[in-house]
Amino acid sequence: MTITGAAGRIGSVVTRALVEAGHDVVATDLKTRDDLPVPVRDANLLDEGAIPPLVDGADAVVHLGNHPGIGRRSGRSAQRTYAENVAMNANVFEAALAADVKLFVFASSVQATGGGRNRGEFDPGSFLPYLPMDGRAPARPGNMYALSKEGGERMLEYYARRHGRTCVAIRFPLMIDRAKRPDTPIEREYPKLDETFAYLDVRDGAALVVAILAAPLSGYRAYFPASRGNLENRAVPALIRAYYPNVPLRRPIDAIESLVDTSDIERETGWKPTIV
């Protein structure tokens, strides 16, 4: 199998987990590192000719290799981020299709459904369709990076419908590494209100990728994995009353223990978040 973005913060953890699970891994990235169990092949995903040798013979592609966001720190404009992410996605997926790869896994983002509603700005009310949220929620991107992630999801729907591939988009929330601060509570004021104050440890994210590769899936689906906790470390009914009073609830408010429902993922793959 092939993983793109293998040298990144999430990709490096996923690469190790895949090797530990017994997969024969071809890892690629624009940057390299020497602490992974497999060599990282240098490849620019914007060069469509560089990708076919990387996916030749693969049974799955785990595509994590996108620009991670927009803003002044990235050094890229919003339009460049969008255009290059879309191009990378198309290049990887088309090469995988030509190589007869059967399973496509894509790192989407919670921002695809987050709507761009920020704390401290004029608040029109939540854009969320319901609570608790899950991967079935329709996309509602709030910036060009999120729009590029929605585009990747639409591509996967196309490859599943038109070409019979199994395609999974993972709408990763804020990714943390609890191993670096195991005894420090997760508690912070998070500005992105419609991202449901969700977070996930990188090891749980890697475990989900491994579980997807082992599960008997078909067609297209989007998953929204998250820890059981929330970034404000507050009771969920209090968060709902404070930030989501206009959002339809799928169960009584006092029965909601998490703003994210991962039951679809658990039922289809056997994965559960284990790190709080």
URURTA-V639722 format. One record per residue. RES is the residue in three letters. PSI is psi in degrees with one decimal (NA if undefined). Layout:
# URURTA-V639722
<<RES,PSI> <RES,PSI>>
This chain:
# URURTA-V639722
<<MET,159.2> <THR,136.3> <ILE,128.6> <THR,157.7> <GLY,29.8> <ALA,-21.7> <ALA,-0.8> <GLY,177.2> <ARG,-42.7> <ILE,-43.6> <GLY,-35.8> <SER,-37.8> <VAL,-40.7> <VAL,-42.4> <THR,-46.7> <ARG,-42.6> <ALA,-38.7> <LEU,-42.8> <VAL,-43.4> <GLU,-30.2> <ALA,-2.2> <GLY,9.5> <HIS,145.3> <ASP,107.7> <VAL,129.6> <VAL,115.5> <ALA,140.1> <THR,149.8> <ASP,165.9> <LEU,-26.6> <LYS,165.2> <THR,168.2> <ARG,154.6> <ASP,15.4> <ASP,16.1> <LEU,156.1> <PRO,-7.0> <VAL,153.2> <PRO,150.1> <VAL,118.4> <ARG,131.0> <ASP,123.1> <ALA,138.2> <ASN,114.2> <LEU,-10.1> <LEU,-12.6> <ASP,101.1> <GLU,-25.1> <GLY,-15.4> <ALA,-14.1> <ILE,-38.8> <PRO,-42.0> <PRO,-24.4> <LEU,-27.4> <VAL,-3.2> <ASP,122.2> <GLY,-1.2> <ALA,146.5> <ASP,-15.2> <ALA,153.2> <VAL,128.3> <VAL,107.1> <HIS,101.3> <LEU,-2.0> <GLY,74.8> <ASN,162.3> <HIS,136.5> <PRO,-4.0> <GLY,-173.3> <ILE,170.3> <GLY,175.5> <ARG,-35.4> <ARG,-26.4> <SER,-26.1> <GLY,9.2> <ARG,145.5> <SER,163.1> <ALA,-41.6> <GLN,-34.6> <ARG,-42.6> <THR,-47.9> <TYR,-52.1> <ALA,-42.0> <GLU,-37.0> <ASN,-44.4> <VAL,-41.9> <ALA,-44.1> <MET,-44.0> <ASN,-47.1> <ALA,-41.6> <ASN,-45.7> <VAL,-47.6> <PHE,-38.7> <GLU,-39.4> <ALA,-39.7> <ALA,-39.5> <LEU,-45.8> <ALA,-29.8> <ALA,3.6> <ASP,33.6> <VAL,135.8> <LYS,-26.4> <LEU,124.8> <PHE,124.9> <VAL,130.2> <PHE,133.1> <ALA,94.4> <SER,-157.9> <SER,149.6> <VAL,-23.0> <GLN,-20.2> <ALA,-26.5> <THR,-0.5> <GLY,-22.2> <GLY,-6.6> <GLY,21.4> <ARG,114.9> <ASN,140.1> <ARG,138.9> <GLY,-11.7> <GLU,173.4> <PHE,128.4> <ASP,107.0> <PRO,2.4> <GLY,158.7> <SER,146.2> <PHE,-4.3> <LEU,142.0> <PRO,-24.1> <TYR,168.1> <LEU,145.6> <PRO,150.9> <MET,158.5> <ASP,-175.7> <GLY,-8.3> <ARG,-9.9> <ALA,140.0> <PRO,150.2> <ALA,143.2> <ARG,73.8> <PRO,144.5> <GLY,2.2> <ASN,176.1> <MET,-31.9> <TYR,-48.5> <ALA,-35.7> <LEU,-35.5> <SER,-34.3> <LYS,-40.5> <GLU,-39.2> <GLY,-39.4> <GLY,-38.9> <GLU,-42.2> <ARG,-37.3> <MET,-45.0> <LEU,-41.1> <GLU,-41.2> <TYR,-47.2> <TYR,-32.1> <ALA,-45.2> <ARG,-44.9> <ARG,-30.2> <HIS,3.8> <GLY,22.0> <ARG,153.2> <THR,122.9> <CYS,128.8> <VAL,123.2> <ALA,128.8> <ILE,113.0> <ARG,79.6> <PHE,134.8> <PRO,-164.4> <LEU,125.2> <MET,131.1> <ILE,168.4> <ASP,95.9> <ARG,-22.0> <ALA,-26.2> <LYS,-24.4> <ARG,65.1> <PRO,-26.3> <ASP,6.1> <THR,123.1> <PRO,143.7> <ILE,107.2> <GLU,117.5> <ARG,156.9> <GLU,111.9> <TYR,129.8> <PRO,-23.2> <LYS,92.7> <LEU,-38.7> <ASP,13.6> <GLU,11.9> <THR,25.0> <PHE,31.2> <ALA,150.2> <TYR,166.4> <LEU,137.0> <ASP,144.2> <VAL,-31.8> <ARG,-36.6> <ASP,-36.3> <GLY,-41.9> <ALA,-39.5> <ALA,-34.0> <LEU,-43.0> <VAL,-44.9> <VAL,-41.7> <ALA,-38.3> <ILE,-42.6> <LEU,-26.8> <ALA,-12.9> <ALA,150.1> <PRO,69.0> <LEU,160.8> <SER,160.5> <GLY,-156.7> <TYR,142.1> <ARG,155.1> <ALA,135.1> <TYR,143.2> <PHE,91.9> <PRO,146.7> <ALA,155.3> <SER,163.0> <ARG,-21.2> <GLY,-171.7> <ASN,157.3> <LEU,-23.5> <GLU,-4.2> <ASN,44.0> <ARG,159.3> <ALA,137.7> <VAL,-44.0> <PRO,-35.5> <ALA,-39.4> <LEU,-41.9> <ILE,-45.9> <ARG,-33.5> <ALA,-39.4> <TYR,-15.4> <TYR,42.6> <PRO,-21.3> <ASN,-0.4> <VAL,129.5> <PRO,138.9> <LEU,138.6> <ARG,-2.5> <ARG,165.9> <PRO,142.9> <ILE,-39.3> <ASP,-7.0> <ALA,-0.3> <ILE,114.4> <GLU,-16.7> <SER,146.4> <LEU,-7.4> <VAL,130.0> <ASP,112.2> <THR,17.8> <SER,-34.0> <ASP,-44.0> <ILE,-44.9> <GLU,-42.6> <ARG,-38.0> <GLU,-24.9> <THR,-16.5> <GLY,-0.2> <TRP,141.7> <LYS,145.6> <PRO,136.3> <THR,-15.5> <ILE,120.7> <VAL,NA>>
